[in-house]
Amino acid sequence: MRVGTKSVLFGAHCFLIHWMVVAIAWAKLYGFPWDFRLWAAFVVHDLGYWGRNDLDGPDGEDHVLLGGRIMGFLFGESWQSFTVRHSRYWAKRMGLPVSRLCAADKLAFVLMPAWLYLPMTRSTGELAEYMQRSAERQAGGERFTAEESAMISSSDPRVWLEGLQSYTGRWVERHREGGEDNWTVAAQRDAVELGK
């Protein structure tokens, strides 16, 4: 079974858990998600990992397309765009700002307790990939603090997770309402496109 399928079944993107944590994260960032289309986006946005050979590599990067197609079919092009732009990589590749779903998705990672996240990702093989990718990003100039950098370099998964969650939490705070990467423009565009 491929790592992407395992992730959707019982890993970091588990279809029974992940969407609920994203909904909680959305509520923390933007208030309760009253629009039922948001709930649909929470459920489908990462289903495209199914059948993927990796999560952060070349195969996994296109995972956004399935959820986007589902949302586009059900609710139109603006919801398709909103859903695919939950990926920082995808949005950057397309020259588009990330959607607010991106911040909620990243905060969901921050909210996951180590006692749940680590066994789930260890059992699927995701943990090794994530630890390797974060080390590569660190070498590529991500803006980790000195403490986060030391933690992310650790071979202890608990220490690594604490460091990456710290960095990700700071990223969410910088991008939830404004700052880099045209976040304010993205939030305003989402509000107009999605009829809020």
Phi and psi restraints in degrees (value plus and minus 20) as a CYANA .aco file:
   2 ARG   PHI     -92.8   -52.8
   2 ARG   PSI     134.2   174.2
   3 VAL   PHI     -81.6   -41.6
   3 VAL   PSI     -56.0   -16.0
   4 GLY   PHI     -83.8   -43.8
   4 GLY   PSI     -61.6   -21.6
   5 THR   PHI     -84.6   -44.6
   5 THR   PSI     -63.6   -23.6
   6 LYS   PHI     -82.0   -42.0
   6 LYS   PSI     -57.4   -17.4
   7 SER   PHI     -81.8   -41.8
   7 SER   PSI     -62.6   -22.6
   8 VAL   PHI     -91.1   -51.1
   8 VAL   PSI     -53.5   -13.5
   9 LEU   PHI     -98.8   -58.8
   9 LEU   PSI     -65.7   -25.7
  10 PHE   PHI    -170.3  -130.3
  10 PHE   PSI      -1.7    38.3
  11 GLY   PHI    -129.2   -89.2
  11 GLY   PSI    -170.1  -130.1
  12 ALA   PHI     -80.4   -40.4
  12 ALA   PSI     -45.9    -5.9
  13 HIS   PHI    -130.4   -90.4
  13 HIS   PSI       8.1    48.1
  14 CYS   PHI     -71.9   -31.9
  14 CYS   PSI     102.9   142.9
  15 PHE   PHI     -85.0   -45.0
  15 PHE   PSI     -34.3     5.7
  16 LEU   PHI    -109.3   -69.3
  16 LEU   PSI     -38.1     1.9
  17 ILE   PHI    -142.4  -102.4
  17 ILE   PSI     -67.6   -27.6
  18 HIS   PHI     -76.7   -36.7
  18 HIS   PSI     -64.9   -24.9
  19 TRP   PHI     -83.0   -43.0
  19 TRP   PSI     -52.3   -12.3
  20 MET   PHI     -89.4   -49.4
  20 MET   PSI     -58.5   -18.5
  21 VAL   PHI     -89.4   -49.4
  21 VAL   PSI     -56.0   -16.0
  22 VAL   PHI     -83.5   -43.5
  22 VAL   PSI     -60.3   -20.3
  23 ALA   PHI     -83.2   -43.2
  23 ALA   PSI     -61.5   -21.5
  24 ILE   PHI     -83.4   -43.4
  24 ILE   PSI     -63.5   -23.5
  25 ALA   PHI     -82.2   -42.2
  25 ALA   PSI     -63.1   -23.1
  26 TRP   PHI     -79.0   -39.0
  26 TRP   PSI     -65.1   -25.1
  27 ALA   PHI     -81.4   -41.4
  27 ALA   PSI     -58.4   -18.4
  28 LYS   PHI     -86.1   -46.1
  28 LYS   PSI     -56.4   -16.4
  29 LEU   PHI    -104.2   -64.2
  29 LEU   PSI     -61.7   -21.7
  30 TYR   PHI    -148.9  -108.9
  30 TYR   PSI     -19.8    20.2
  31 GLY   PHI      76.1   116.1
  31 GLY   PSI     152.0   192.0
  32 PHE   PHI     -79.3   -39.3
  32 PHE   PSI     112.9   152.9
  33 PRO   PHI     -99.5   -59.5
  33 PRO   PSI      67.4   107.4
  34 TRP   PHI     -91.0   -51.0
  34 TRP   PSI     -49.3    -9.3
  35 ASP   PHI     -94.8   -54.8
  35 ASP   PSI     100.6   140.6
  36 PHE   PHI     -81.1   -41.1
  36 PHE   PSI     -44.2    -4.2
  37 ARG   PHI     -87.4   -47.4
  37 ARG   PSI     -50.3   -10.3
  38 LEU   PHI     -83.2   -43.2
  38 LEU   PSI     -62.2   -22.2
  39 TRP   PHI     -82.0   -42.0
  39 TRP   PSI     -58.9   -18.9
  40 ALA   PHI     -82.6   -42.6
  40 ALA   PSI     -62.8   -22.8
  41 ALA   PHI     -83.3   -43.3
  41 ALA   PSI     -59.8   -19.8
  42 PHE   PHI     -79.1   -39.1
  42 PHE   PSI     -60.1   -20.1
  43 VAL   PHI     -93.5   -53.5
  43 VAL   PSI     -63.2   -23.2
  44 VAL   PHI    -116.2   -76.2
  44 VAL   PSI     -33.5     6.5
  45 HIS   PHI     -78.8   -38.8
  45 HIS   PSI     -49.9    -9.9
  46 ASP   PHI    -131.5   -91.5
  46 ASP   PSI     -10.7    29.3
  47 LEU   PHI     -83.1   -43.1
  47 LEU   PSI     -41.1    -1.1
  48 GLY   PHI     -87.0   -47.0
  48 GLY   PSI     -27.8    12.2
  49 TYR   PHI     -89.6   -49.6
  49 TYR   PSI     -38.0     2.0
  50 TRP   PHI     -75.2   -35.2
  50 TRP   PSI     105.5   145.5
  51 GLY   PHI      62.5   102.5
  51 GLY   PSI     -17.9    22.1
  52 ARG   PHI    -102.9   -62.9
  52 ARG   PSI     125.6   165.6
  53 ASN   PHI    -101.3   -61.3
  53 ASN   PSI     -41.0    -1.0
  54 ASP   PHI    -167.5  -127.5
  54 ASP   PSI     154.4   194.4
  55 LEU   PHI    -131.2   -91.2
  55 LEU   PSI     -65.0   -25.0
  56 ASP   PHI    -125.7   -85.7
  56 ASP   PSI     -16.7    23.3
  57 GLY   PHI    -114.6   -74.6
  57 GLY   PSI    -187.5  -147.5
  58 PRO   PHI     -77.9   -37.9
  58 PRO   PSI     -56.1   -16.1
  59 ASP   PHI     -94.7   -54.7
  59 ASP   PSI     -62.9   -22.9
  60 GLY   PHI     -92.1   -52.1
  60 GLY   PSI     -43.0    -3.0
  61 GLU   PHI     -81.1   -41.1
  61 GLU   PSI     -48.2    -8.2
  62 ASP   PHI    -108.1   -68.1
  62 ASP   PSI     -10.9    29.1
  63 HIS   PHI     -79.8   -39.8
  63 HIS   PSI     -43.1    -3.1
  64 VAL   PHI     -86.8   -46.8
  64 VAL   PSI     -41.1    -1.1
  65 LEU   PHI     -86.7   -46.7
  65 LEU   PSI     -59.8   -19.8
  66 LEU   PHI     -83.8   -43.8
  66 LEU   PSI     -72.3   -32.3
  67 GLY   PHI     -79.7   -39.7
  67 GLY   PSI     -59.2   -19.2
  68 GLY   PHI     -82.7   -42.7
  68 GLY   PSI     -63.4   -23.4
  69 ARG   PHI     -83.2   -43.2
  69 ARG   PSI     -61.5   -21.5
  70 ILE   PHI     -81.8   -41.8
  70 ILE   PSI     -68.0   -28.0
  71 MET   PHI     -85.1   -45.1
  71 MET   PSI     -58.1   -18.1
  72 GLY   PHI     -84.5   -44.5
  72 GLY   PSI     -62.8   -22.8
  73 PHE   PHI     -83.1   -43.1
  73 PHE   PSI     -63.1   -23.1
  74 LEU   PHI     -98.2   -58.2
  74 LEU   PSI     -59.4   -19.4
  75 PHE   PHI    -151.1  -111.1
  75 PHE   PSI     -21.6    18.4
  76 GLY   PHI      88.3   128.3
  76 GLY   PSI     152.3   192.3
  77 GLU   PHI     -83.3   -43.3
  77 GLU   PSI     -57.1   -17.1
  78 SER   PHI     -85.3   -45.3
  78 SER   PSI     -55.9   -15.9
  79 TRP   PHI     -93.4   -53.4
  79 TRP   PSI     -50.7   -10.7
  80 GLN   PHI     -82.8   -42.8
  80 GLN   PSI     -68.0   -28.0
  81 SER   PHI     -81.1   -41.1
  81 SER   PSI     -65.9   -25.9
  82 PHE   PHI     -75.1   -35.1
  82 PHE   PSI     -62.5   -22.5
  83 THR   PHI     -94.1   -54.1
  83 THR   PSI     -65.2   -25.2
  84 VAL   PHI     -87.8   -47.8
  84 VAL   PSI     -47.1    -7.1
  85 ARG   PHI    -100.4   -60.4
  85 ARG   PSI      -7.2    32.8
  86 HIS   PHI     -94.6   -54.6
  86 HIS   PSI     -34.1     5.9
  87 SER   PHI    -116.2   -76.2
  87 SER   PSI     102.5   142.5
  88 ARG   PHI     -80.8   -40.8
  88 ARG   PSI     -62.1   -22.1
  89 TYR   PHI     -81.3   -41.3
  89 TYR   PSI     -69.3   -29.3
  90 TRP   PHI     -83.0   -43.0
  90 TRP   PSI     -65.2   -25.2
  91 ALA   PHI     -80.4   -40.4
  91 ALA   PSI     -64.5   -24.5
  92 LYS   PHI     -84.4   -44.4
  92 LYS   PSI     -62.7   -22.7
  93 ARG   PHI     -80.3   -40.3
  93 ARG   PSI     -56.2   -16.2
  94 MET   PHI    -109.8   -69.8
  94 MET   PSI     -23.8    16.2
  95 GLY   PHI      51.7    91.7
  95 GLY   PSI      10.8    50.8
  96 LEU   PHI    -138.8   -98.8
  96 LEU   PSI     135.2   175.2
  97 PRO   PHI     -94.2   -54.2
  97 PRO   PSI     133.3   173.3
  98 VAL   PHI     -89.6   -49.6
  98 VAL   PSI     136.3   176.3
  99 SER   PHI    -110.5   -70.5
  99 SER   PSI     150.0   190.0
 100 ARG   PHI     -84.5   -44.5
 100 ARG   PSI     -41.8    -1.8
 101 LEU   PHI     -81.5   -41.5
 101 LEU   PSI     -49.3    -9.3
 102 CYS   PHI     -81.7   -41.7
 102 CYS   PSI     -68.5   -28.5
 103 ALA   PHI     -83.0   -43.0
 103 ALA   PSI     -61.6   -21.6
 104 ALA   PHI     -84.3   -44.3
 104 ALA   PSI     -61.3   -21.3
 105 ASP   PHI     -83.3   -43.3
 105 ASP   PSI     -61.8   -21.8
 106 LYS   PHI     -90.2   -50.2
 106 LYS   PSI     -59.1   -19.1
 107 LEU   PHI     -85.8   -45.8
 107 LEU   PSI     -52.3   -12.3
 108 ALA   PHI     -78.1   -38.1
 108 ALA   PSI     -60.5   -20.5
 109 PHE   PHI     -81.2   -41.2
 109 PHE   PSI     -62.9   -22.9
 110 VAL   PHI     -83.5   -43.5
 110 VAL   PSI     -56.2   -16.2
 111 LEU   PHI     -97.4   -57.4
 111 LEU   PSI     -36.3     3.7
 112 MET   PHI     -88.9   -48.9
 112 MET   PSI     104.1   144.1
 113 PRO   PHI     -91.7   -51.7
 113 PRO   PSI     125.1   165.1
 114 ALA   PHI     -77.1   -37.1
 114 ALA   PSI     -57.6   -17.6
 115 TRP   PHI     -83.0   -43.0
 115 TRP   PSI     -41.0    -1.0
 116 LEU   PHI    -120.9   -80.9
 116 LEU   PSI     -66.7   -26.7
 117 TYR   PHI     -82.4   -42.4
 117 TYR   PSI     -67.7   -27.7
 118 LEU   PHI     -84.4   -44.4
 118 LEU   PSI     -66.2   -26.2
 119 PRO   PHI     -83.6   -43.6
 119 PRO   PSI     -58.0   -18.0
 120 MET   PHI     -82.4   -42.4
 120 MET   PSI     -68.4   -28.4
 121 THR   PHI     -96.7   -56.7
 121 THR   PSI     -47.5    -7.5
 122 ARG   PHI     -88.0   -48.0
 122 ARG   PSI     -61.0   -21.0
 123 SER   PHI     -88.6   -48.6
 123 SER   PSI     -43.2    -3.2
 124 THR   PHI    -116.5   -76.5
 124 THR   PSI     -36.0     4.0
 125 GLY   PHI      72.7   112.7
 125 GLY   PSI     -22.1    17.9
 126 GLU   PHI     -86.8   -46.8
 126 GLU   PSI     -58.2   -18.2
 127 LEU   PHI     -75.0   -35.0
 127 LEU   PSI     -66.4   -26.4
 128 ALA   PHI     -81.6   -41.6
 128 ALA   PSI     -62.4   -22.4
 129 GLU   PHI     -84.2   -44.2
 129 GLU   PSI     -65.2   -25.2
 130 TYR   PHI     -83.2   -43.2
 130 TYR   PSI     -61.3   -21.3
 131 MET   PHI     -85.4   -45.4
 131 MET   PSI     -59.9   -19.9
 132 GLN   PHI     -86.3   -46.3
 132 GLN   PSI     -65.1   -25.1
 133 ARG   PHI     -83.9   -43.9
 133 ARG   PSI     -58.4   -18.4
 134 SER   PHI     -88.4   -48.4
 134 SER   PSI     -53.4   -13.4
 135 ALA   PHI     -85.4   -45.4
 135 ALA   PSI     -59.5   -19.5
 136 GLU   PHI     -85.7   -45.7
 136 GLU   PSI     -60.5   -20.5
 137 ARG   PHI     -85.6   -45.6
 137 ARG   PSI     -57.1   -17.1
 138 GLN   PHI     -81.8   -41.8
 138 GLN   PSI     -62.9   -22.9
 139 ALA   PHI     -87.7   -47.7
 139 ALA   PSI     -46.6    -6.6
 140 GLY   PHI    -104.6   -64.6
 140 GLY   PSI     -16.5    23.5
 141 GLY   PHI      79.0   119.0
 141 GLY   PSI      -2.6    37.4
 142 GLU   PHI     -77.8   -37.8
 142 GLU   PSI     132.5   172.5
 143 ARG   PHI    -109.9   -69.9
 143 ARG   PSI      47.8    87.8
 144 PHE   PHI    -103.6   -63.6
 144 PHE   PSI     126.2   166.2
 145 THR   PHI     -91.0   -51.0
 145 THR   PSI     148.1   188.1
 146 ALA   PHI     -80.7   -40.7
 146 ALA   PSI     -60.5   -20.5
 147 GLU   PHI     -86.3   -46.3
 147 GLU   PSI     -64.8   -24.8
 148 GLU   PHI     -82.1   -42.1
 148 GLU   PSI     -61.3   -21.3
 149 SER   PHI     -79.6   -39.6
 149 SER   PSI     -64.1   -24.1
 150 ALA   PHI     -84.7   -44.7
 150 ALA   PSI     -60.5   -20.5
 151 MET   PHI     -88.0   -48.0
 151 MET   PSI     -62.6   -22.6
 152 ILE   PHI     -87.6   -47.6
 152 ILE   PSI     -44.4    -4.4
 153 SER   PHI     -99.9   -59.9
 153 SER   PSI     -30.6     9.4
 154 SER   PHI     -87.7   -47.7
 154 SER   PSI     127.5   167.5
 155 SER   PHI    -108.1   -68.1
 155 SER   PSI     -24.7    15.3
 156 ASP   PHI    -103.8   -63.8
 156 ASP   PSI      95.1   135.1
 157 PRO   PHI     -77.0   -37.0
 157 PRO   PSI     -54.8   -14.8
 158 ARG   PHI     -85.4   -45.4
 158 ARG   PSI     -63.8   -23.8
 159 VAL   PHI     -86.1   -46.1
 159 VAL   PSI     -66.3   -26.3
 160 TRP   PHI     -75.7   -35.7
 160 TRP   PSI     -67.9   -27.9
 161 LEU   PHI     -82.0   -42.0
 161 LEU   PSI     -63.5   -23.5
 162 GLU   PHI     -80.5   -40.5
 162 GLU   PSI     -61.4   -21.4
 163 GLY   PHI     -85.8   -45.8
 163 GLY   PSI     -64.0   -24.0
 164 LEU   PHI     -90.6   -50.6
 164 LEU   PSI     -56.1   -16.1
 165 GLN   PHI     -86.6   -46.6
 165 GLN   PSI     -56.1   -16.1
 166 SER   PHI     -82.2   -42.2
 166 SER   PSI     -69.4   -29.4
 167 TYR   PHI     -80.0   -40.0
 167 TYR   PSI     -66.5   -26.5
 168 THR   PHI     -84.4   -44.4
 168 THR   PSI     -59.0   -19.0
 169 GLY   PHI     -81.1   -41.1
 169 GLY   PSI     -61.9   -21.9
 170 ARG   PHI     -84.8   -44.8
 170 ARG   PSI     -59.6   -19.6
 171 TRP   PHI     -80.5   -40.5
 171 TRP   PSI     -65.3   -25.3
 172 VAL   PHI     -81.1   -41.1
 172 VAL   PSI     -64.5   -24.5
 173 GLU   PHI     -81.2   -41.2
 173 GLU   PSI     -59.2   -19.2
 174 ARG   PHI     -88.6   -48.6
 174 ARG   PSI     -48.4    -8.4
 175 HIS   PHI    -131.9   -91.9
 175 HIS   PSI     -19.1    20.9
 176 ARG   PHI     -89.9   -49.9
 176 ARG   PSI     -54.8   -14.8
 177 GLU   PHI    -149.3  -109.3
 177 GLU   PSI     -39.8     0.2
 178 GLY   PHI    -194.8  -154.8
 178 GLY   PSI    -197.1  -157.1
 179 GLY   PHI      89.1   129.1
 179 GLY   PSI    -164.2  -124.2
 180 GLU   PHI     -86.3   -46.3
 180 GLU   PSI     145.6   185.6
 181 ASP   PHI      40.5    80.5
 181 ASP   PSI      10.5    50.5
 182 ASN   PHI      35.9    75.9
 182 ASN   PSI      18.0    58.0
 183 TRP   PHI     -80.1   -40.1
 183 TRP   PSI     -61.7   -21.7
 184 THR   PHI     -82.4   -42.4
 184 THR   PSI     -62.8   -22.8
 185 VAL   PHI     -81.2   -41.2
 185 VAL   PSI     -62.4   -22.4
 186 ALA   PHI     -83.3   -43.3
 186 ALA   PSI     -64.3   -24.3
 187 ALA   PHI     -83.6   -43.6
 187 ALA   PSI     -62.1   -22.1
 188 GLN   PHI     -86.0   -46.0
 188 GLN   PSI     -61.7   -21.7
 189 ARG   PHI     -82.5   -42.5
 189 ARG   PSI     -63.7   -23.7
 190 ASP   PHI     -79.9   -39.9
 190 ASP   PSI     -63.2   -23.2
 191 ALA   PHI     -81.4   -41.4
 191 ALA   PSI     -61.6   -21.6
 192 VAL   PHI     -91.0   -51.0
 192 VAL   PSI     -69.2   -29.2
 193 GLU   PHI     -81.5   -41.5
 193 GLU   PSI     -58.1   -18.1
 194 LEU   PHI    -116.1   -76.1
 194 LEU   PSI     -11.7    28.3
 195 GLY   PHI      49.4    89.4
 195 GLY   PSI      15.2    55.2
